Amino acid sequence: MSKTKYCLTKAELAETIYTTMPIEKQKASDLVEDFIELMKEGLQQDKRVMLSGFGTFLVNSKRPRRGRNPQTGDALILRARNVVKFKPSQILKNAVNGEKSGEHEGDFEEDE
């Protein structure tokens, strides 16, 4: 994975799997596609997908609500819908913040 890019793509995931595991390039690509499909199915059926050490994807229902068209200012009703939310695990939060897994939010050293 390149550190100069801002977005990790499915193609990059497949390439990383291909270069690190003894499988064919097409098989690596199929593996990524199958994983994404499994996640979609899990969200559609169970409304929750938990990946240990990474986080939880869950489906929340939103009720209909009032809104407005920003171009015209006209009032409208936004329909009820489902949205996918992601709650990162503490391990992922620590990794993103460059902390060791034993460190906690609010830990600090006092000046003497």
C-alpha positions in Angstrom: 0.0 0.0 0.0 1.3 3.4 -0.9 1.5 6.1 1.7 1.1 8.9 -0.9 -2.5 7.9 -1.8 -5.5 9.1 0.2 -7.7 6.2 -0.5 -7.3 2.4 -0.3 -9.0 0.7 -3.2 -10.3 -2.9 -3.8 -7.6 -3.3 -6.4 -4.9 -2.3 -3.9 -6.3 -4.8 -1.4 -6.3 -7.5 -4.0 -2.7 -6.6 -5.0 -1.5 -6.7 -1.4 -3.1 -10.2 -0.9 -1.5 -11.4 -4.2 2.0 -10.2 -3.2 1.8 -11.5 0.4 0.1 -14.9 -0.2 0.8 -17.7 -2.6 -2.4 -17.3 -4.7 -3.1 -16.1 -8.2 -4.0 -12.5 -8.9 -7.6 -13.3 -10.0 -8.1 -15.4 -6.9 -7.0 -12.5 -4.7 -9.4 -10.2 -6.5 -12.2 -12.7 -6.1 -11.4 -13.0 -2.4 -11.8 -9.2 -1.9 -15.1 -9.2 -3.9 -16.4 -12.2 -1.9 -15.5 -10.5 1.4 -17.4 -7.4 0.5 -20.4 -9.4 -0.7 -20.4 -11.3 2.6 -20.4 -8.0 4.5 -23.3 -6.7 2.4 -25.3 -9.8 3.1 -24.5 -9.7 6.8 -25.8 -6.1 7.0 -28.9 -6.9 5.0 -29.8 -10.0 7.1 -28.4 -9.5 10.5 -28.0 -5.7 10.5 -24.6 -6.0 12.1 -21.1 -7.1 11.1 -18.4 -7.3 13.8 -14.7 -7.6 12.8 -12.7 -8.3 16.0 -9.9 -5.7 16.4 -11.3 -3.5 13.7 -14.9 -2.5 14.6 -18.6 -3.0 14.0 -20.7 -2.1 11.0 -24.4 -1.8 11.9 -27.6 -0.7 10.2 -29.7 2.1 11.8 -33.2 3.0 10.7 -33.9 6.7 10.2 -37.5 7.9 10.5 -39.0 10.3 7.9 -38.1 13.9 8.7 -38.7 17.4 7.5 -36.0 18.9 5.3 -35.6 21.6 2.7 -34.2 21.9 -0.8 -31.1 24.0 -0.4 -31.4 25.5 -3.9 -35.1 26.6 -3.7 -35.7 26.7 0.1 -38.9 24.6 -0.5 -39.9 22.3 2.5 -40.0 18.6 1.8 -40.3 15.3 3.7 -37.2 13.1 3.6 -38.3 9.4 3.5 -37.5 6.8 6.1 -34.3 4.9 5.3 -31.6 2.7 6.6 -28.0 3.9 7.0 -24.8 2.0 7.7 -22.8 3.2 10.7 -19.3 2.1 11.7 -18.1 2.0 15.3 -14.3 1.4 15.5 -12.8 -0.9 18.1 -10.6 0.6 20.8 -7.6 -1.2 19.1 -8.3 0.6 15.8 -8.8 3.9 17.6 -5.4 3.5 19.3 -3.7 2.5 16.1 -5.1 5.5 14.2 -3.9 7.8 17.0 -0.4 6.2 17.1 -1.0 4.9 20.6 0.0 1.5 22.0 -2.9 -0.8 22.8 -2.4 -0.4 26.5 -2.7 3.4 26.5 -6.0 5.0 27.3 -7.6 8.2 26.5 -7.0 10.7 29.3 -3.6 9.2 30.4 -1.1 11.9 30.9 2.1 12.7 32.7 2.1 15.5 35.3 4.8 18.0 35.5 6.5 18.1 38.8 
